[in-house]
Amino acid sequence: MATIRRGGQMARGALRQARRLVVLVTGLTVVAVGAAMIVLPGPAVVVIPLGLAILATEFMWARRLLDNMKARARHLVRKSKRDDGVQ
């Protein structure tokens, strides 16, 4: 009975690793496409955070980077609203 449980745990671990690999490849591909859109026509400002959001579902470093980008964006929006009122 113990070997069945261990086999199930190994299968779940393998599925988790496969999921992480799919998320990594998908997220990095989306980020790379977004980076290309910096010089090519396209919405890089939308695509790069989308790729980070995909990566953040499995990787803490991507979550921290995405949170940092959100904080900077909020700061820029507040700053631009302050600057709009002064003419």
DSSP file (Angstrom, degrees, kcal/mol; ACC not computed):
  #  RESIDUE AA STRUCTURE BP1 BP2  ACC     N-H-->O    O-->H-N    N-H-->O    O-->H-N    TCO  KAPPA ALPHA  PHI   PSI    X-CA   Y-CA   Z-CA
    1    1 A M     >        0   0    0      0, 0.0     4,-1.8     0, 0.0     5,-0.1   0.000 360.0 360.0 360.0 -36.4    0.0    0.0    0.0
    2    2 A A  H  >  +     0   0    0      1,-0.2     4,-2.5     2,-0.2     5,-0.2   0.858 360.0  55.0 -65.8 -34.3    2.9    2.4    0.8
    3    3 A T  H  > S+     0   0    0      2,-0.2     4,-2.3     1,-0.2    -1,-0.2   0.849 105.1  53.3 -69.2 -31.5    4.3    1.9   -2.7
    4    4 A I  H  > S+     0   0    0      2,-0.2     4,-2.3     1,-0.2    -1,-0.2   0.929 110.4  46.9 -66.1 -44.0    1.0    2.9   -4.3
    5    5 A R  H  X S+     0   0    0     -4,-1.8     4,-2.4     2,-0.2    -2,-0.2   0.920 112.9  49.1 -63.5 -42.7    1.0    6.1   -2.2
    6    6 A R  H  X S+     0   0    0     -4,-2.5     4,-2.4     1,-0.2    -1,-0.2   0.896 110.2  51.7 -63.4 -38.8    4.6    6.8   -3.1
    7    7 A G  H  X S+     0   0    0     -4,-2.3     4,-2.2     2,-0.2    -1,-0.2   0.899 110.0  49.0 -63.6 -40.6    3.9    6.2   -6.8
    8    8 A G  H  X S+     0   0    0     -4,-2.3     4,-2.4     2,-0.2    -2,-0.2   0.889 110.9  50.1 -65.1 -39.6    1.0    8.7   -6.6
    9    9 A Q  H  X S+     0   0    0     -4,-2.4     4,-2.4     2,-0.2    -2,-0.2   0.899 110.6  49.7 -65.2 -40.3    3.2   11.3   -4.9
   10   10 A M  H  X S+     0   0    0     -4,-2.4     4,-2.4     2,-0.2    -2,-0.2   0.900 110.5  50.2 -65.5 -39.8    5.8   10.8   -7.6
   11   11 A A  H  X S+     0   0    0     -4,-2.2     4,-2.5     2,-0.2    -2,-0.2   0.918 111.3  48.3 -64.8 -42.8    3.2   11.2  -10.3
   12   12 A R  H  X S+     0   0    0     -4,-2.4     4,-2.4     1,-0.2    -2,-0.2   0.900 111.8  50.4 -64.0 -39.2    1.9   14.4   -8.7
   13   13 A G  H  X S+     0   0    0     -4,-2.4     4,-2.3     2,-0.2    -2,-0.2   0.896 110.7  48.8 -64.1 -40.1    5.4   15.7   -8.4
   14   14 A A  H  X S+     0   0    0     -4,-2.4     4,-2.3     2,-0.2    -2,-0.2   0.900 111.6  49.3 -67.0 -40.1    6.1   14.9  -12.1
   15   15 A L  H  X S+     0   0    0     -4,-2.5     4,-2.5     2,-0.2    -2,-0.2   0.899 110.2  51.4 -64.6 -39.6    2.9   16.7  -13.1
   16   16 A R  H  X S+     0   0    0     -4,-2.4     4,-2.5     2,-0.2    -2,-0.2   0.919 111.1  47.4 -63.3 -43.2    3.8   19.7  -11.0
   17   17 A Q  H  X S+     0   0    0     -4,-2.3     4,-2.2     2,-0.2    -1,-0.2   0.889 111.6  50.6 -65.6 -38.7    7.2   19.9  -12.6
   18   18 A A  H  X S+     0   0    0     -4,-2.3     4,-2.4     2,-0.2    -2,-0.2   0.910 110.6  49.7 -64.5 -41.1    5.7   19.5  -16.1
   19   19 A R  H  X S+     0   0    0     -4,-2.5     4,-2.7     1,-0.2    -2,-0.2   0.920 110.1  50.4 -62.8 -43.7    3.2   22.4  -15.3
   20   20 A R  H  X S+     0   0    0     -4,-2.5     4,-2.6     1,-0.2    -1,-0.2   0.893 110.3  50.4 -61.6 -39.1    6.1   24.6  -14.1
   21   21 A L  H  X S+     0   0    0     -4,-2.2     4,-2.6     2,-0.2     5,-0.2   0.915 111.0  47.9 -65.6 -43.0    8.0   23.9  -17.3
   22   22 A V  H  X S+     0   0    0     -4,-2.4     4,-2.6     2,-0.2     5,-0.2   0.919 113.4  48.0 -63.6 -43.2    4.9   24.8  -19.4
   23   23 A V  H  X S+     0   0    0     -4,-2.7     4,-2.9     2,-0.2     5,-0.3   0.911 112.4  50.1 -63.1 -42.4    4.4   28.0  -17.4
   24   24 A L  H  X S+     0   0    0     -4,-2.6     4,-2.6    -5,-0.2     5,-0.3   0.943 114.0  43.0 -62.3 -49.0    8.1   28.9  -17.7
   25   25 A V  H  X S+     0   0    0     -4,-2.6     4,-2.0     2,-0.2    -2,-0.2   0.928 117.9  45.8 -65.0 -44.6    8.2   28.3  -21.5
   26   26 A T  H  X S+     0   0    0     -4,-2.6     4,-2.3    -5,-0.2    -2,-0.2   0.947 115.5  45.7 -63.8 -49.0    4.9   30.1  -22.1
   27   27 A G  H  X S+     0   0    0     -4,-2.9     4,-2.5    -5,-0.2    -2,-0.2   0.918 113.8  47.8 -62.1 -45.6    5.7   33.1  -19.8
   28   28 A L  H  X S+     0   0    0     -4,-2.6     4,-2.5    -5,-0.3    -1,-0.2   0.869 110.9  52.5 -64.9 -35.4    9.2   33.6  -21.2
   29   29 A T  H  X S+     0   0    0     -4,-2.0     4,-2.5    -5,-0.3    -2,-0.2   0.930 110.7  46.9 -64.6 -44.6    7.9   33.4  -24.8
   30   30 A V  H  X S+     0   0    0     -4,-2.3     4,-2.4     2,-0.2    -2,-0.2   0.910 113.2  48.8 -64.5 -41.7    5.2   36.1  -24.1
   31   31 A V  H  X S+     0   0    0     -4,-2.5     4,-2.6     2,-0.2    -1,-0.2   0.911 111.4  50.3 -63.5 -41.5    7.9   38.3  -22.4
   32   32 A A  H  X S+     0   0    0     -4,-2.5     4,-2.1     2,-0.2    -2,-0.2   0.900 110.2  49.2 -64.0 -40.9   10.2   37.8  -25.3
   33   33 A V  H  X S+     0   0    0     -4,-2.5     4,-1.6     2,-0.2    -1,-0.2   0.914 112.0  49.5 -63.4 -41.7    7.5   38.7  -27.8
   34   34 A G  H  < S+     0   0    0     -4,-2.4     4,-0.4     1,-0.2    -2,-0.2   0.895 108.9  51.8 -63.2 -40.1    6.7   41.8  -25.6
   35   35 A A  H >< S+     0   0    0     -4,-2.6     3,-1.1     1,-0.2     4,-0.5   0.885 108.3  51.5 -64.3 -37.6   10.4   42.7  -25.6
   36   36 A A  H >X S+     0   0    0     -4,-2.1     4,-2.0     1,-0.2     3,-1.1   0.844 101.5  62.7 -65.3 -32.3   10.5   42.5  -29.4
   37   37 A M  T 3< S+     0   0    0     -4,-1.6     7,-0.4     1,-0.3    -1,-0.2   0.600  84.2  76.7 -70.7  -9.9    7.5   44.8  -29.5
   38   38 A I  T <4 S+     0   0    0     -3,-1.1    -1,-0.3    -4,-0.4    -2,-0.2   0.903 114.4  20.3 -64.0 -39.0    9.6   47.5  -27.9
   39   39 A V  T <4 S+     0   0    0     -3,-1.1    -2,-0.2    -4,-0.5    -1,-0.2   0.663 125.0  61.8-102.6 -20.6   11.2   48.0  -31.3
   40   40 A L  S  < S-     0   0    0     -4,-2.0     2,-0.2    -5,-0.1     4,-0.2  -0.624 102.7 -84.2 -98.5 162.2    8.5   46.4  -33.5
   41   41 A P  S    S+     0   0    0      0, 0.0    -3,-0.1     0, 0.0    -1,-0.1  -0.472  82.8  87.3 -67.3 133.7    4.9   47.7  -33.7
   42   42 A G  S    S-     0   0    0     -2,-0.2     2,-1.7    -5,-0.2     3,-0.2  -0.786  85.8 -73.5 153.8 165.5    2.8   46.3  -30.9
   43   43 A P    >>  +     0   0    0      0, 0.0     4,-2.3     0, 0.0     3,-1.4  -0.491  51.1 161.0 -85.8  70.1    1.6   46.9  -27.3
   44   44 A A  H 3> S+     0   0    0     -2,-1.7     4,-2.2    -7,-0.4    -6,-0.1   0.835  71.4  63.6 -58.6 -33.6    4.8   45.9  -25.4
   45   45 A V  H 34 S+     0   0    0     -3,-0.2    -1,-0.3     1,-0.2   -11,-0.0   0.758 112.8  35.3 -65.3 -23.7    3.5   47.8  -22.3
   46   46 A V  H <> S+     0   0    0     -3,-1.4     4,-1.4     2,-0.1    -2,-0.2   0.826 116.9  51.1 -94.1 -40.2    0.6   45.3  -22.2
   47   47 A V  H  X S+     0   0    0     -4,-2.3     4,-2.3     2,-0.2   -13,-0.2   0.883 104.6  54.6 -72.3 -40.6    2.4   42.1  -23.3
   48   48 A I  H  X S+     0   0    0     -4,-2.2     4,-2.2     1,-0.2    -1,-0.2   0.948 110.5  44.9 -63.1 -49.4    5.4   42.2  -21.0
   49   49 A P  H  > S+     0   0    0      0, 0.0     4,-2.4     0, 0.0    -1,-0.2   0.856 110.5  56.7 -62.1 -31.2    3.3   42.4  -17.8
   50   50 A L  H  X S+     0   0    0     -4,-1.4     4,-2.0     2,-0.2    -2,-0.2   0.925 107.3  47.8 -63.3 -43.5    1.0   39.7  -19.2
   51   51 A G  H  X S+     0   0    0     -4,-2.3     4,-2.3     1,-0.2    -1,-0.2   0.897 111.8  49.9 -63.0 -40.4    4.1   37.4  -19.6
   52   52 A L  H  X S+     0   0    0     -4,-2.2     4,-2.5     1,-0.2    -1,-0.2   0.872 107.6  54.2 -65.8 -35.9    5.2   38.2  -16.0
   53   53 A A  H  X S+     0   0    0     -4,-2.4     4,-0.6     2,-0.2    -1,-0.2   0.886 108.2  49.7 -64.8 -38.0    1.7   37.5  -14.8
   54   54 A I  H >< S+     0   0    0     -4,-2.0     3,-1.0     1,-0.2     4,-0.3   0.942 113.8  45.2 -63.6 -46.8    1.9   34.0  -16.4
   55   55 A L  H >X S+     0   0    0     -4,-2.3     4,-2.3     1,-0.2     3,-1.7   0.850 104.0  64.3 -64.7 -34.0    5.2   33.4  -14.8
   56   56 A A  H 3< S+     0   0    0     -4,-2.5    -1,-0.2     1,-0.3    -2,-0.2   0.666  85.4  73.6 -67.7 -15.7    4.0   34.7  -11.4
   57   57 A T  T << S+     0   0    0     -3,-1.0    -1,-0.3    -4,-0.6    -2,-0.2   0.761 119.3  12.7 -67.2 -22.0    1.5   31.9  -11.2
   58   58 A E  T <4 S+     0   0    0     -3,-1.7     2,-0.5    -4,-0.3    -2,-0.2   0.580 119.6  64.1-126.2 -18.8    4.4   29.5  -10.4
   59   59 A F     X  -     0   0    0     -4,-2.3     4,-1.5     1,-0.1     3,-0.3  -0.947  55.2-156.6-124.1 126.4    7.5   31.6   -9.7
   60   60 A M  H  > S+     0   0    0     -2,-0.5     4,-2.5     1,-0.2     5,-0.2   0.847  94.8  60.0 -66.9 -35.3    8.0   34.0   -6.7
   61   61 A W  H  > S+     0   0    0      1,-0.2     4,-2.0     2,-0.2    -1,-0.2   0.877 106.5  48.0 -61.8 -36.0   10.7   36.0   -8.5
   62   62 A A  H  > S+     0   0    0     -3,-0.3     4,-2.7    -7,-0.2    -6,-0.3   0.873 109.0  53.9 -71.5 -36.6    8.2   36.9  -11.2
   63   63 A R  H  X S+     0   0    0     -4,-1.5     4,-2.6    -8,-0.2    -2,-0.2   0.923 110.2  47.0 -61.1 -44.9    5.6   37.8   -8.6
   64   64 A R  H  X S+     0   0    0     -4,-2.5     4,-2.2     2,-0.2    -2,-0.2   0.915 113.3  48.3 -64.1 -42.8    8.0   40.2   -7.0
   65   65 A L  H  X S+     0   0    0     -4,-2.0     4,-2.2     2,-0.2    -2,-0.2   0.908 112.7  48.2 -64.2 -42.4    9.0   41.7  -10.3
   66   66 A L  H  X S+     0   0    0     -4,-2.7     4,-2.4     2,-0.2    -2,-0.2   0.912 111.3  50.0 -64.7 -42.9    5.3   42.1  -11.3
   67   67 A D  H  X S+     0   0    0     -4,-2.6     4,-2.2     1,-0.2    -2,-0.2   0.889 110.4  51.0 -62.3 -38.9    4.4   43.7   -8.0
   68   68 A N  H  X S+     0   0    0     -4,-2.2     4,-2.2     2,-0.2    -2,-0.2   0.910 110.1  49.1 -64.1 -42.9    7.4   46.1   -8.4
   69   69 A M  H  X S+     0   0    0     -4,-2.2     4,-2.3     1,-0.2    -2,-0.2   0.894 110.4  51.2 -64.2 -39.6    6.2   47.1  -11.9
   70   70 A K  H  X S+     0   0    0     -4,-2.4     4,-2.6     2,-0.2    -2,-0.2   0.915 109.7  49.8 -63.0 -43.1    2.6   47.7  -10.6
   71   71 A A  H  X S+     0   0    0     -4,-2.2     4,-2.2     1,-0.2    -2,-0.2   0.910 111.7  48.0 -63.5 -41.9    3.9   49.9   -7.9
   72   72 A R  H  X S+     0   0    0     -4,-2.2     4,-2.4     2,-0.2    -1,-0.2   0.895 111.0  50.9 -65.7 -39.2    6.0   52.0  -10.3
   73   73 A A  H  X S+     0   0    0     -4,-2.3     4,-2.4     2,-0.2    -2,-0.2   0.921 110.0  49.5 -64.4 -43.5    3.0   52.3  -12.7
   74   74 A R  H  X S+     0   0    0     -4,-2.6     4,-2.6     1,-0.2    -2,-0.2   0.912 110.9  50.8 -60.3 -41.6    0.8   53.5   -9.8
   75   75 A H  H  X S+     0   0    0     -4,-2.2     4,-2.6     1,-0.2    -2,-0.2   0.918 110.4  48.5 -62.1 -44.3    3.5   56.0   -8.9
   76   76 A L  H  X S+     0   0    0     -4,-2.4     4,-2.6     2,-0.2    -1,-0.2   0.882 111.0  50.7 -64.7 -38.4    3.7   57.3  -12.5
   77   77 A V  H  X S+     0   0    0     -4,-2.4     4,-2.1     2,-0.2    -2,-0.2   0.936 112.1  46.5 -65.1 -45.6   -0.1   57.6  -12.7
   78   78 A R  H  X S+     0   0    0     -4,-2.6     4,-2.0     1,-0.2    -2,-0.2   0.917 113.8  49.3 -61.2 -42.5   -0.2   59.6   -9.5
   79   79 A K  H  X S+     0   0    0     -4,-2.6     4,-2.4     1,-0.2    -2,-0.2   0.902 110.3  49.6 -64.8 -41.1    2.7   61.8  -10.6
   80   80 A S  H  X S+     0   0    0     -4,-2.6     4,-1.8     1,-0.2    -1,-0.2   0.860 109.4  52.3 -68.1 -33.5    1.1   62.5  -14.0
   81   81 A K  H  X S+     0   0    0     -4,-2.1     4,-1.0     2,-0.2    -1,-0.2   0.890 111.0  47.5 -67.5 -38.8   -2.2   63.4  -12.4
   82   82 A R  H  X S+     0   0    0     -4,-2.0     4,-0.6     1,-0.2     3,-0.4   0.918 113.0  48.6 -65.2 -43.0   -0.4   65.9  -10.1
   83   83 A D  H >< S+     0   0    0     -4,-2.4     3,-0.6     1,-0.2    -2,-0.2   0.797 103.5  61.5 -70.0 -28.3    1.5   67.3  -13.1
   84   84 A D  H 3< S+     0   0    0     -4,-1.8    -1,-0.2     1,-0.2    -2,-0.2   0.841  99.9  54.9 -66.7 -32.4   -1.7   67.7  -15.2
   85   85 A G  H 3< S+     0   0    0     -4,-1.0     2,-0.6    -3,-0.4    -1,-0.2   0.697  95.3  76.8 -75.2 -18.3   -3.2   70.1  -12.7
   86   86 A V    <<        0   0    0     -3,-0.6    -1,-0.1    -4,-0.6    -4,-0.0  -0.841 360.0 360.0 -99.4 117.9   -0.2   72.5  -12.8
   87   87 A Q              0   0    0     -2,-0.6    -1,-0.2     0, 0.0    -2,-0.1   0.340 360.0 360.0-138.3 360.0   -0.1   74.7  -15.9
